[in-house]
């Protein structure tokens, strides 16, 4: 499984060393020249790049803006806009992008859609519908109301972790999963989840800033992971000097690699 950790500005020079590929947040391209130049260089260096759509960061891009960013960076994969827990809206967007915008993006850019839904059954139907629409790149989100409903007896972070695992297990059990296409794990509730995917080689990549954020708070992963999640998102630390926390951050990055091996 290829791993990428979203990095604040002061740590972006570690990108090629720490990350198997680069994960781009499009709203940062216009605001930070250093960020834009990093990804333009990554493209010239033929790095594998996945571009996000801004949902997790709460950014609402126009279609025109996203198309502009795609044509500037030319990622290998672009994650088409989705909607939290809303299968219908997510599928509408997925259909619109694959039917109407596929010819407005450069050759070599693959569209990826995200499974969203309010129940396990809805998530499975969404996955199957995305296959029917022709998607060959599909992502599993780390947080869903469906996951928490499946494990309502557990605290939310554990429910999210086990819920995503159960969703994927159900796809395998029902033979709905298409092991010949590209699958991605979006984000992280608890890092120990990634110890559980070693036998599912159809999952090709994941992204999470969790090791960076945990280290920024001065904490280190244990052999068994964590029981909590940082409250702050990457944007909180994006312009901060984290050199004083670099040992903790490096420890967590290396420990995460052990989790996925």
Phi, psi and omega in degrees: 000125177284140184238138173222135176247123176297133188241143171289166186306316185291350181244005184295337178291349175272358188305310182292331182281316186273329190253140175284336177205177184247137182246117190256130174259108193296332182291343180276345184297317182284335187270337186225114178300321181300320181294313180298315181295326177301313184285330174293322175292320179301321177294316178299326180277003178064034173288149174283131185230132169248130178252130180279174178249356175095000184299310184297327180277356180075024181260129178256102178274148168283159177300320180299320180294316180296318178298322178297316180293321179298315181290333177286312187269329183053061180292161173290328181222136169241131180272111184293152183305134176233178182225133183308123173059013186244097182294316184299311181294320179297317180290325176299314179297317181299317179294318181298316183291317184285336179269322190254333188246356183300331182270000179256005179245155184295155172301141179095351176269120179261139177273133177244136177247155184252139175281121176230152179172168183260353180213164178300317179299319180292322177297317181294317178296321178299315178301311182296322179294321177298321175299316181297328178287347179104011180286132177247006177223116185227139181246148175251116183288154183276344185226126179208144175299331179296320179298317183290327176292326179294327183232056184293344179277353181255159175292154194306319183294318178292323178298318178296318180298307182291329180295315178296318178299319180292322177302311181293320178300320179295321177299321179290313183299320182272003181059029175278330183298137173257101186287354181268359179250175184271128177239143184227142175260116181271112172075185190208133170268304175227134189294335181294346176305324188285355172286344191265000187253012187295334180266359181251080185289350177286351174268110189269336185204164174213160174223141174194140174267005185307313180300326180288314184291322177296316178294324179297334177271002176085022181242160179235148174296151170260174178298334182256008177097219183223167173243004184219169180227140178303143180283329184272147173270176182303323184301332180297326184255004194300324181254006183277154174274110182255018182300330179287346180249010189297325180295317179294320180295313179299319178303314183292321178299316180291322179294322179298321178299324178292324179300318188274348182285000000 
